[in-house]
């Protein structure tokens, strides 16, 4: 799992399949989702704090959090908004791999 620290998201996602987790520290559902994502060590997860990176959140049209964006080779394939189960996340990720 990568916690985005600088505005290099496009560089990180340009190749391969990735899951971008848009979140905020004050968000209850985000806090509930975090341990689920941390346990998914076989999935490339990039966490983006919307308070630290509002420009990136705006670029991905984040209106509600948590928002999960599934990306393959730099292109958005699908998205999910709200708390998701591990099973739903894995199924979605594996379907785009």
Backbone torsions as a table, in degrees:
resi	resn	phi	psi	omega
1	UNK	NA	135.9	179.5
2	UNK	-115.3	129.5	171.0
3	UNK	-97.0	115.3	-177.4
4	UNK	-60.2	126.7	-179.0
5	UNK	-114.0	-17.3	176.7
6	UNK	-145.5	168.6	-174.1
7	UNK	-79.5	64.1	179.9
8	UNK	-120.6	26.8	-176.6
9	UNK	-58.3	-44.9	-178.2
10	UNK	-60.1	-35.4	177.2
11	UNK	-66.4	-40.6	-177.9
12	UNK	-68.5	-30.6	-172.9
13	UNK	-104.2	4.7	-173.3
14	UNK	-65.8	-24.2	177.7
15	UNK	-132.2	141.1	176.6
16	UNK	91.2	-175.8	-179.2
17	UNK	-107.0	131.0	-175.3
18	UNK	-138.7	155.0	174.7
19	UNK	-117.1	119.7	177.7
20	UNK	-100.5	124.6	179.2
21	UNK	-106.5	106.9	174.6
22	UNK	-87.2	124.5	-172.7
23	UNK	-147.8	174.7	170.3
24	UNK	-143.1	150.3	-178.3
25	UNK	-63.0	-28.9	-176.9
26	UNK	-85.6	-2.8	-174.3
27	UNK	-88.6	116.9	-179.9
28	UNK	-59.1	-53.3	178.6
29	UNK	-60.8	-31.7	177.2
30	UNK	-64.3	-41.9	179.1
31	UNK	-64.5	-35.9	178.1
32	UNK	-71.4	-33.0	-178.4
33	UNK	-76.3	-30.4	-174.2
34	UNK	-53.7	-48.9	179.8
35	UNK	-65.4	-29.4	176.8
36	UNK	-63.1	-46.8	-178.8
37	UNK	-68.9	-36.0	179.6
38	UNK	-63.9	-31.5	178.8
39	UNK	-75.4	-15.6	-177.4
40	UNK	-89.2	68.9	-175.4
41	UNK	-71.2	-14.8	179.9
42	UNK	-88.4	-1.5	-179.2
43	UNK	-114.7	137.4	177.2
44	UNK	-77.9	103.7	-178.4
45	UNK	-109.8	130.2	175.9
46	UNK	-119.6	117.3	-178.9
47	UNK	-92.9	129.2	-179.3
48	UNK	-122.8	114.7	178.1
49	UNK	-77.5	117.6	-175.7
50	UNK	-67.2	-23.7	177.7
51	UNK	-75.6	-32.0	178.9
52	UNK	-83.8	-30.6	-175.7
53	UNK	-128.4	64.4	-179.2
54	UNK	-63.2	-29.7	179.3
55	UNK	-65.0	-42.0	179.4
56	UNK	-68.5	-42.6	177.9
57	UNK	-59.7	-40.2	178.5
58	UNK	-66.4	-40.9	178.9
59	UNK	-59.7	-36.3	179.9
60	UNK	-94.0	12.0	175.7
61	UNK	53.8	46.2	179.0
62	UNK	-77.7	113.5	178.9
63	UNK	-108.6	-28.3	179.2
64	UNK	-137.0	149.5	177.9
65	UNK	-128.4	154.2	-1.1
66	UNK	-70.8	146.9	174.7
67	UNK	-125.7	124.0	178.1
68	UNK	-103.4	125.8	179.7
69	UNK	-118.0	122.7	-179.9
70	UNK	-97.2	124.7	-173.4
71	UNK	-125.2	138.0	174.5
72	UNK	-127.8	122.6	180.0
73	UNK	49.5	44.9	175.5
74	UNK	83.0	-1.7	-177.6
75	UNK	-114.5	135.7	177.8
76	UNK	-68.6	127.6	179.1
77	UNK	-100.0	-46.9	179.5
78	UNK	-159.0	170.4	-178.2
79	UNK	-141.1	156.4	172.9
80	UNK	-137.1	140.6	178.4
81	UNK	-119.1	136.8	179.0
82	UNK	96.8	174.9	-179.6
83	UNK	-65.6	128.8	-179.5
84	UNK	-120.0	153.8	176.4
85	UNK	-80.5	159.1	176.9
86	UNK	-58.7	-40.1	-179.3
87	UNK	-61.8	-45.4	179.4
88	UNK	-63.6	-41.4	180.0
89	UNK	-64.7	-47.2	179.6
90	UNK	-61.6	-44.4	-180.0
91	UNK	-61.0	-45.1	179.9
92	UNK	-64.1	-46.1	-179.3
93	UNK	-61.1	-47.8	-178.1
94	UNK	-65.9	-30.0	179.4
95	UNK	-70.4	-23.2	-179.5
96	UNK	-100.1	-12.0	-179.2
97	UNK	-63.0	NA	NA
